C-alpha cells in the first residue's frame, strides 16, 4: 500500500485528500473507497446529479487522469494503476463528466484515454460544430461521429422516432479508414427511441435493428460475421449509406405487435423399463400355437433414417433394427416361440411398404412394426434448442411415451385390436409410460392403444399392429431407448403380449 494525493473536482472547486491504495487497484475501486471515507464530512463527494435531459437523478460519471512532473495523462477507470504506468508521487485527478441539456454523454472512447465523448442530440449544421460521438460502454457499445470541416468528419443528423417509446435500437457501422478509428474499426451505437444523433457521412452501415419486448424486431442489413466474409468491393456495394437514414419513411413509425406464442407444455416423464414375468398356459396351448409365426418389421431403412437422437445421433432406422433383433433373440430362447420369429428387413436398407407386407405374409400369422417417433415433426411449436458438442440442436421434451396403433380397416381388425390391447397392457406392466398427447386414444384406454388408419396396417392381410416405443427427440427418453439394457424389458413385454393374444 502507498499513499497518494487525490485531486477531486466537485463543481467549480477542487478538493485534495490523501489515501492509502494498492497499485493493483483500479481508479474506480479506489475512488469509491475514497468517497466512502469522506461520506458525512465537509469533504463529502456528491455521487448523484440531476440529468437535465430527463429530469431524473442519475449516477455521476467520472474520468480519471494522472499528473506527474507537470504532465497529465488520462487513466482508464477499469484498469489497474500499475498497468497504466502510474508511479510513486503522482497526483490522481478526478473530474465529473458534466451533464448538459440535450446532450448524451458516453464515457470510454477507444483511443482517447477513456475521455467522455458527447453525441449530439440536437439538430446541428454540418459546418462549424465538433459533434463528438461514440463508445464501447460495458460491452453494449456505441459509436462516434465527429462534425468538423475536415474530410471524413462531415455528419448527418439522424433521428429515430419509431414507437413504442423506449424501444431498443442498435446500429453497427464499419469506420475503416476514417480519422480517429484506425484500421478495421467496427463500432456500435445502442440506445432507446426517440433519439437524435450525429452520423458520419463516410460511415458504412452494416446493420440496423429496432426491438421491443412483445413486438417484431425491425432490421436492415446483414450480420457482422457475414460482413467480414465479404470483399471490400462487395461491402461497399451492399452497405447502407447514412443519407438513406434521413429519407422519410426509412424507419417504421411503429413496430408490429408480435404474435403470442402458445405456452409450451411441461416436459413429459420418460419410461423406466423393467422386465415382466410371463406365465405360460399348459402343453395343450403349445400344440395349439404350433403353426404361429410372428413377423417383426423394423420401420424406415436406407436413406429413410426417421428420427435422429439428439446426443447419440442414432437414427430410428438403426435403433428399430436393434430393438427388433433384441426381441427376436429373446423370443428365440423361449420354447413357445423358438424358430417362430421372422423379419421384413435384417439390414439397414430401403424396403417398400409392399415388400414389407409381402415378406410378412409368407409364413407369418401376425405383423408387429417397431418404430420410435420424432417429436420435432409432430409438434414443431414445442421444440427447444440447446448446444451439444459446439453444435446447436433441437429437441422436444414435451412428447414422450409409447403408442400401440391398430387399424379397423385391416382385414383382421378384431384380432389386430386384441393384440394391440394385450401389447398396451404389457408395455405398461414393463414400466413403459403411455403417450398421453395423441387424440386418437381408444375411449377409456389408459394403456396407450390408438386406432388409426395407416397404409401398412390397412393393407396387411394378417393382423397387424404398430408399436412406437418412445420419442428419440426427448432428451431423457433418448437415453432410455438407446440403452441396450432396456431392450430386454421391451422384449419381455412383447412376449407377455403374445401369450395374452394367443390364449
Residue, then its C-alpha position, 0 to 999 in steps of 0.5 A: x500500500x502507498x499513499x497518494x494525493x487525490x485531486x477531486x473536482x466537485x463543481x467549480x472547486x477542487x478538493x485534495x485528500x490523501x489515501x492509502x491504495x494498492x497499485x493493483x487497484x483500479x481508479x474506480x475501486x479506489x475512488x469509491x473507497x475514497x468517497x466512502x471515507x469522506x461520506x458525512x464530512x465537509x469533504x463529502x463527494x456528491x455521487x448523484x446529479x440531476x440529468x437535465x435531459x430527463x429530469x431524473x437523478x442519475x449516477x455521476x460519471x467520472x474520468x480519471x487522469x494522472x499528473x506527474x512532473x507537470x504532465x497529465x495523462x488520462x487513466x482508464x477507470x477499469x484498469x489497474x494503476x500499475x498497468x497504466x504506468x502510474x508511479x510513486x508521487x503522482x497526483x490522481x485527478x478526478x473530474x465529473x463528466x458534466x451533464x448538459x441539456x440535450x446532450x448524451x454523454x458516453x464515457x470510454x472512447x477507444x483511443x482517447x484515454x477513456x475521455x467522455x465523448x458527447x453525441x449530439x442530440x440536437x439538430x446541428x449544421x454540418x459546418x462549424x460544430x465538433x459533434x463528438x460521438x461514440x463508445x464501447x460502454x460495458x460491452x453494449x457499445x456505441x459509436x462516434x461521429x465527429x462534425x468538423x470541416x475536415x474530410x471524413x468528419x462531415x455528419x448527418x443528423x439522424x433521428x429515430x422516432x419509431x414507437x413504442x417509446x423506449x424501444x431498443x435500437x442498435x446500429x453497427x457501422x464499419x469506420x475503416x479508414x476514417x480519422x480517429x478509428x484506425x484500421x478495421x474499426x467496427x463500432x456500435x451505437x445502442x440506445x432507446x427511441x426517440x433519439x437524435x444523433x450525429x452520423x458520419x457521412x463516410x460511415x458504412x452501415x452494416x446493420x440496423x435493428x429496432x426491438x421491443x419486448x412483445x413486438x417484431x424486431x425491425x432490421x436492415x442489413x446483414x450480420x457482422x460475421x457475414x460482413x467480414x466474409x465479404x470483399x471490400x468491393x462487395x461491402x461497399x456495394x451492399x452497405x447502407x449509406x447514412x443519407x438513406x437514414x434521413x429519407x422519410x419513411x426509412x424507419x417504421x413509425x411503429x413496430x408490429x405487435x408480435x404474435x403470442x406464442x402458445x405456452x409450451x407444455x411441461x416436459x413429459x416423464x420418460x419410461x423406466x423399463x423393467x422386465x415382466x414375468x410371463x406365465x405360460x398356459x399348459x402343453x395343450x396351448x403349445x400344440x395349439x400355437x404350433x403353426x404361429x409365426x410372428x413377423x417383426x418389421x423394423x420401420x424406415x431403412x436406407x436413406x429413410x433414417x426417421x428420427x435422429x437422437x439428439x446426443x447419440x445421433x442414432x437414427x430410428x432406422x438403426x435403433x428399430x433394427x436393434x430393438x427388433x433383433x433384441x426381441x427376436x433373440x429373446x423370443x428365440x430362447x423361449x420354447x413357445x416361440x423358438x424358430x417362430x420369429x421372422x423379419x421384413x428387413x435384417x439390414x439397414x436398407x430401403x424396403x417398400x411398404x409392399x415388400x414389407x407386407x409381402x415378406x410378412x405374409x409368407x409364413x407369418x400369422x401376425x405383423x408387429x412394426x417397431x418404430x420410435x417417433x420424432x417429436x420435432x415433426x409432430x409438434x414443431x411449436x414445442x421444440x427447444x434448442x440447446x448446444x451439444x458438442x459446439x453444435x446447436x440442436x433441437x429437441x422436444x421434451x414435451x412428447x414422450x411415451x409409447x403408442x400401440x396403433x391398430x387399424x379397423x380397416x385391416x382385414x383382421x381388425x378384431x384380432x389386430x385390436x386384441x393384440x394391440x390391447x394385450x401389447x398396451x397392457x404389457x408395455x405398461x406392466x414393463x414400466x413403459x409410460x403411455x403417450x398421453x398427447x395423441x387424440x386418437x386414444x381408444x375411449x377409456x384406454x389408459x394403456x396407450x392403444x390408438x386406432x388409426x388408419x395407416x397404409x401398412x396396417x390397412x393393407x396387411x392381410x394378417x393382423x397387424x399392429x404398430x408399436x412406437x416405443x418412445x420419442x428419440x427427440x426427448x432428451x431423457x427418453x433418448x437415453x432410455x431407448x438407446x440403452x441396450x439394457x432396456x431392450x430386454x424389458x421391451x422384449x419381455x413385454x412383447x412376449x407377455x403380449x403374445x401369450x395374452x393374444x394367443x390364449 
